[in-house]
Amino acid sequence: PEAEEPTTQPVLGELRASQVGPESVQLEWSVPEGTFDSFTVQYRDGQGQPQVLPVDGGSRTVTVPGLSPSRRYKFNLYGVWGRKRLGPVSTDAVTGEAGSGHSPAPEDEEPTSQPTLGQLRAAQITPESMQLEWSVPRGSFDSFLVQYRDAQGQPESLLVDGGSRTVTVPGLSPSHRYIFYLYGMLGQNRAGPIFLDTMTVSDLLCVLSIAAPAPQSMESPFPPRLGELSAPHITPESVQLEWSVPEGTFDSFTVQYKDGQGQPQVLPVDGGSRTVTVP
């Protein structure tokens, strides 16, 4: 018989701010009993907008970046266990003054200003791989760590050297949702994560193409030219396509693809458009 889910819920311990800078706060917490699948840190930014930072279940620390100097923040930590969300435990922290901690440090001391992670995005998506790109607005890291779960739910890790800003994650499954977490490693410290929630494309959707009729006007001796076709936004039920026309204009466009049953489909698009959503 299959093992039953434990009836004893895990327990969240104390949440505290272990390091505070002008633009970031490092949070730490404990789990006195059991294990969680993941954690969620919630807070409001300098404009009062709610922010959510997901953290994998094995972590006990996270750095919250992009904060404003000399401002009080309240952080709420939730533990996710199956379908339940437990907590929150909370802590308050006041960020440091602008310019503090940025004075040159002696070489034998650890710098007080940590590098920061920027945005993580998917540059290229195929049925079996994902090319990730990220930015480092300030400073530099020794290395980066990409973590995710494969199609069978097993944790996977990719170590990337500190000079890189891109990595291709291979061995993925078509039409599968993935959440990628990127950490920046500096000495014994780990900054982040920043995360990306995205989905691989279907192997059938790879036959997407744009076909365009020849323009009726022959005033120009050079025909218009199609540029690159990309899929910047993918959901379980739709794909948003974008394309460019480096030269000239077209009367209209035609998107051709095969649906989930393998049947060919045709989607006409007017000539002034450069994007369409395939439902």
C-alpha positions, 0 to 999 in steps of 0.5 A: 500500500502507498504511504499515507501523508503524515498527519503531523504538520511541520512547524515554522520557527522564528523569523529574523533579519540576519543582515540589513543593508540600504537596499536589501534584507537577508532573512533567516528562519528555522523549522523545528519540526518536519519539512515544507515543500516550499516557502513564501515571503510576502512584503510591501515594496517602497511604493506599497505594492505587495511582493511575493518571493518563493523559496525552495523547501530546503532553504532557511535563508533568503535575501530580499533585494530592491528595497529602499533605504531608511524604510521599515518593512514587515516580512511575513513567511509562510510554509507550503506543505502539500495544499496547505499554507502554514503561518505566517511568522513575521519580523520587522526590519529597517533598511540602512541609510543610503550610501552606508556600507559602500565605503572601500573595505580592506582586502582582508575584510569581507565587503559590506555591500553585497552584489545583487541579482537582477531579473531572470527570463527565458531567452529561448524555449523549446520542447526539451530545453530552456535558455535562461538569462539574468542580470547582475545590476551591482557587483559580481558573484563567484558562481550561480546556482540554478535549481528546479524540479524535473518532470518527475518532481526530482530536484535538479541543480546546475552550477554556472560560473560567475562570469556567465549570464546565461545557461541552457537547461537540457533534458526537459519535457514538452508542455511542462511547467517549470519553476527555475530558481537562481542563486548568486554565490559569493564566498559562503553566502548565497543571495537570492533566489530570483525565480521564473515560472514558465512552460516548455512548448509542445513538440507540435507547436514547433511547426509554427510558421508565418506565411505572407502573400506577396504585396499587391503593390510592385512599386518597390523592386525589393520584396518585404522581408520577415524577421525572427519569430518568437514565443515570449509568453506561454501558458498551458492553454495559449502561446503569444507569438511576436515577429519582426519585419525588418524591411517593407510591409505585408498585406497580411500574415498567416500563422500555421500550426498543428493542434493537440490532435495533430490537425492543421490550423490556420490563423490569419493576422492583419498586416499591421500586427506584429503579435498574435495569441494562439488559443 
